[in-house]
Amino acid sequence: MTDKTPAPAKPQKARLDLRAGPVSLKMEVRVTPAGVLAIGGLVSGILLSTAVLVWTATARR
């Protein structure tokens, strides 16, 4: 094994340029790999809780 510490992970980048007539929108996002995992966990939690709410609301009583 070596005594070198691993290099920090490079952030992922995304950019969106949108134009519709006189309106334009420019967005840029930078996320680290840990941030991508955190976002995935949050989205999973939201989807699972929504599924439980729908199942409960449509269950016969």
Distance bins in CASP14 RR format, pairs under 12 A and 6 or more apart:
PFRMAT RR
TARGET T0000
AUTHOR 0000-0000-0000
RMODE 2
METHOD distances of the structure
MODEL  1
6 33 0 0 0 0 0 1 0 0 0 0 0
8 32 0 0 0 0 1 0 0 0 0 0 0
8 33 0 0 0 0 1 0 0 0 0 0 0
8 34 0 0 0 0 0 1 0 0 0 0 0
9 30 0 0 0 0 0 1 0 0 0 0 0
9 31 0 0 0 0 0 1 0 0 0 0 0
9 32 1 0 1 0 0 0 0 0 0 0 0
9 33 1 0 1 0 0 0 0 0 0 0 0
9 34 1 0 0 1 0 0 0 0 0 0 0
9 35 0 0 0 0 1 0 0 0 0 0 0
9 36 0 0 0 0 1 0 0 0 0 0 0
9 37 0 0 0 0 0 1 0 0 0 0 0
10 30 0 0 0 0 1 0 0 0 0 0 0
10 31 0 0 0 0 0 1 0 0 0 0 0
10 32 0 0 0 0 1 0 0 0 0 0 0
10 33 0 0 0 0 1 0 0 0 0 0 0
11 28 0 0 0 0 0 1 0 0 0 0 0
11 29 0 0 0 0 1 0 0 0 0 0 0
11 30 1 0 1 0 0 0 0 0 0 0 0
11 31 1 0 1 0 0 0 0 0 0 0 0
11 32 1 0 1 0 0 0 0 0 0 0 0
11 33 0 0 0 0 1 0 0 0 0 0 0
11 34 0 0 0 0 1 0 0 0 0 0 0
11 35 0 0 0 0 1 0 0 0 0 0 0
11 36 0 0 0 0 1 0 0 0 0 0 0
12 28 0 0 0 0 0 1 0 0 0 0 0
12 29 0 0 0 0 1 0 0 0 0 0 0
12 30 1 0 0 1 0 0 0 0 0 0 0
12 31 1 0 1 0 0 0 0 0 0 0 0
12 32 1 0 0 1 0 0 0 0 0 0 0
12 33 1 0 0 1 0 0 0 0 0 0 0
12 34 0 0 0 0 0 1 0 0 0 0 0
12 35 0 0 0 0 1 0 0 0 0 0 0
12 36 1 0 0 1 0 0 0 0 0 0 0
12 37 0 0 0 0 0 1 0 0 0 0 0
12 39 0 0 0 0 0 1 0 0 0 0 0
13 27 0 0 0 0 0 1 0 0 0 0 0
13 28 1 0 0 1 0 0 0 0 0 0 0
13 29 1 0 0 1 0 0 0 0 0 0 0
13 30 1 0 1 0 0 0 0 0 0 0 0
13 31 0 0 0 0 1 0 0 0 0 0 0
13 32 0 0 0 0 0 1 0 0 0 0 0
13 36 0 0 0 0 0 1 0 0 0 0 0
14 27 0 0 0 0 1 0 0 0 0 0 0
14 28 1 0 0 1 0 0 0 0 0 0 0
14 29 1 0 1 0 0 0 0 0 0 0 0
14 30 0 0 0 0 1 0 0 0 0 0 0
14 31 0 0 0 0 1 0 0 0 0 0 0
14 36 0 0 0 0 0 1 0 0 0 0 0
15 25 0 0 0 0 0 1 0 0 0 0 0
15 26 1 0 0 1 0 0 0 0 0 0 0
15 27 1 0 0 1 0 0 0 0 0 0 0
15 28 1 0 1 0 0 0 0 0 0 0 0
15 29 1 0 0 1 0 0 0 0 0 0 0
15 30 0 0 0 0 1 0 0 0 0 0 0
16 24 0 0 0 0 0 1 0 0 0 0 0
16 25 1 0 0 1 0 0 0 0 0 0 0
16 26 1 0 0 1 0 0 0 0 0 0 0
16 27 1 0 1 0 0 0 0 0 0 0 0
16 28 1 0 0 1 0 0 0 0 0 0 0
16 29 0 0 0 0 1 0 0 0 0 0 0
17 24 1 0 0 1 0 0 0 0 0 0 0
17 25 1 0 0 1 0 0 0 0 0 0 0
17 26 1 0 1 0 0 0 0 0 0 0 0
17 27 0 0 0 0 1 0 0 0 0 0 0
17 28 0 0 0 0 1 0 0 0 0 0 0
18 24 1 0 0 1 0 0 0 0 0 0 0
18 25 1 0 1 0 0 0 0 0 0 0 0
18 26 1 0 0 1 0 0 0 0 0 0 0
18 27 0 0 0 0 1 0 0 0 0 0 0
19 25 1 0 0 1 0 0 0 0 0 0 0
19 26 0 0 0 0 1 0 0 0 0 0 0
29 35 0 0 0 0 0 1 0 0 0 0 0
29 36 0 0 0 0 0 1 0 0 0 0 0
29 39 0 0 0 0 0 1 0 0 0 0 0
30 36 0 0 0 0 0 1 0 0 0 0 0
31 37 0 0 0 0 1 0 0 0 0 0 0
31 38 0 0 0 0 1 0 0 0 0 0 0
31 39 1 0 0 1 0 0 0 0 0 0 0
31 40 0 0 0 0 0 1 0 0 0 0 0
32 38 0 0 0 0 1 0 0 0 0 0 0
32 39 0 0 0 0 0 1 0 0 0 0 0
33 39 0 0 0 0 0 1 0 0 0 0 0
33 40 0 0 0 0 0 1 0 0 0 0 0
34 40 0 0 0 0 0 1 0 0 0 0 0
34 41 0 0 0 0 0 1 0 0 0 0 0
35 41 0 0 0 0 1 0 0 0 0 0 0
35 42 0 0 0 0 1 0 0 0 0 0 0
35 43 0 0 0 0 0 1 0 0 0 0 0
36 42 0 0 0 0 0 1 0 0 0 0 0
36 43 0 0 0 0 0 1 0 0 0 0 0
37 43 0 0 0 0 0 1 0 0 0 0 0
37 44 0 0 0 0 0 1 0 0 0 0 0
38 44 0 0 0 0 0 1 0 0 0 0 0
38 45 0 0 0 0 0 1 0 0 0 0 0
39 45 0 0 0 0 0 1 0 0 0 0 0
39 46 0 0 0 0 0 1 0 0 0 0 0
40 46 0 0 0 0 1 0 0 0 0 0 0
40 47 0 0 0 0 1 0 0 0 0 0 0
40 48 0 0 0 0 0 1 0 0 0 0 0
41 47 0 0 0 0 1 0 0 0 0 0 0
41 48 0 0 0 0 1 0 0 0 0 0 0
41 49 0 0 0 0 0 1 0 0 0 0 0
42 48 0 0 0 0 0 1 0 0 0 0 0
42 49 0 0 0 0 0 1 0 0 0 0 0
43 49 0 0 0 0 0 1 0 0 0 0 0
43 50 0 0 0 0 0 1 0 0 0 0 0
44 50 0 0 0 0 0 1 0 0 0 0 0
44 51 0 0 0 0 0 1 0 0 0 0 0
45 51 0 0 0 0 1 0 0 0 0 0 0
45 52 0 0 0 0 1 0 0 0 0 0 0
45 53 0 0 0 0 0 1 0 0 0 0 0
46 52 0 0 0 0 0 1 0 0 0 0 0
46 53 0 0 0 0 0 1 0 0 0 0 0
47 53 0 0 0 0 0 1 0 0 0 0 0
47 54 0 0 0 0 0 1 0 0 0 0 0
48 54 0 0 0 0 0 1 0 0 0 0 0
48 55 0 0 0 0 0 1 0 0 0 0 0
49 55 0 0 0 0 0 1 0 0 0 0 0
49 56 0 0 0 0 0 1 0 0 0 0 0
50 56 0 0 0 0 0 1 0 0 0 0 0
50 57 0 0 0 0 0 1 0 0 0 0 0
51 57 0 0 0 0 0 1 0 0 0 0 0
51 58 0 0 0 0 0 1 0 0 0 0 0
52 58 0 0 0 0 0 1 0 0 0 0 0
52 59 0 0 0 0 0 1 0 0 0 0 0
53 59 0 0 0 0 0 1 0 0 0 0 0
END
